[in-house]
Structure formats: C-alpha cells, structure tokens
Amino acid sequence: MLDVLTKHLTDSPTTCAAGSWVKTLSSEEQEAFAKLKENNQKVNVAALYKDLQPLPFGMTVFRSHLRGYCPCR
C-alpha cells in the first residue's frame, strides 16, 4: 500500500490545464487573469468561460482554477 500512496505523492500534478493555459498568455493577460482570480467571488465564471471560448479544457477545470481549488494553489 505504501508504494501506491508514495506514487500519488510523487506523481501529483502541480499545474492544471487552466494553469498551463494561463502561462501561454501575454504578461498583460496573465496580470488581468490574476486580478480576476484575486476577486473571483465577483466573477460570473460561466459567463467568463463562455466569453473566452474556445478553451482547451472544460468548465469544471476553469472554475476550479479560478476559485483556487486546483493543484496550482
């Protein structure tokens, strides 16, 4: 059992798909996204996600990243 637990500790992703996508943006866009993330409770995530289409990941990944629930924390 220890080998399985250890594997999941060492193989855990440190960046989600949304985090990887943010890294591809220009520095100005990354700064704007960071501000959105800081004030994420004021953001209508579904509307933002729709406006940014097409994105290479789903709504759940996007919401998790924006709200800070993903591995990127």
C-alpha positions as CSV (number, residue, x, y, z in Angstrom):
1,M,0.0,0.0,0.0
2,L,2.9,2.4,0.8
3,D,4.1,2.2,-2.8
4,V,0.7,3.3,-4.1
5,L,0.5,6.2,-1.6
6,T,4.0,7.3,-2.4
7,K,3.3,7.1,-6.1
8,H,0.4,9.5,-5.8
9,L,2.6,11.9,-3.7
10,T,5.3,12.0,-6.3
11,D,3.2,11.9,-9.4
12,S,0.7,14.5,-8.4
13,P,0.3,17.3,-10.9
14,T,1.5,20.8,-9.9
15,T,-0.4,22.6,-12.6
16,C,-3.9,22.1,-14.0
17,A,-4.8,22.5,-17.7
18,A,-6.1,26.0,-17.0
19,G,-2.9,27.0,-15.2
20,S,-0.9,25.7,-18.1
21,W,-3.1,27.7,-20.5
22,V,-2.6,30.9,-18.4
23,K,1.1,30.5,-18.8
24,T,0.7,30.8,-22.6
25,L,-1.0,34.2,-22.3
26,S,0.9,37.5,-22.7
27,S,2.1,39.1,-19.4
28,E,-0.7,41.7,-19.5
29,E,-3.3,39.0,-19.9
30,Q,-1.7,37.0,-17.1
31,E,-1.9,40.0,-14.9
32,A,-5.5,40.6,-15.7
33,F,-6.3,36.9,-15.1
34,A,-4.5,37.1,-11.7
35,K,-6.7,40.1,-10.8
36,L,-9.8,38.1,-11.7
37,K,-8.6,35.2,-9.6
38,E,-7.9,37.5,-6.6
39,N,-11.5,38.8,-6.9
40,N,-13.1,35.6,-8.1
41,Q,-16.2,35.8,-5.9
42,K,-17.3,38.8,-8.0
43,V,-16.8,36.9,-11.3
44,N,-19.6,35.1,-13.1
45,V,-17.5,32.1,-14.0
46,A,-19.9,30.6,-16.5
47,A,-20.2,33.9,-18.5
48,L,-16.4,34.4,-18.4
49,Y,-15.8,30.8,-19.6
50,K,-18.3,31.3,-22.4
51,D,-16.7,34.6,-23.5
52,L,-13.3,33.0,-23.6
53,Q,-14.3,30.2,-25.9
54,P,-12.7,28.2,-27.4
55,L,-10.6,26.9,-24.5
56,P,-8.7,23.6,-24.4
57,F,-10.4,22.5,-21.1
58,G,-13.8,22.2,-19.6
59,M,-15.8,24.5,-17.3
60,T,-15.1,22.5,-14.2
61,V,-11.3,22.8,-14.7
62,F,-11.7,26.5,-15.4
63,R,-13.9,27.1,-12.3
64,S,-11.6,25.1,-10.1
65,H,-8.6,27.1,-11.2
66,L,-10.3,30.5,-10.8
67,R,-11.6,29.6,-7.4
68,G,-8.3,28.2,-6.3
69,Y,-9.3,24.5,-5.8
70,C,-6.9,23.0,-8.4
71,P,-3.4,21.7,-7.9
72,C,-1.9,25.1,-8.9
73,R,-2.8,26.7,-5.5
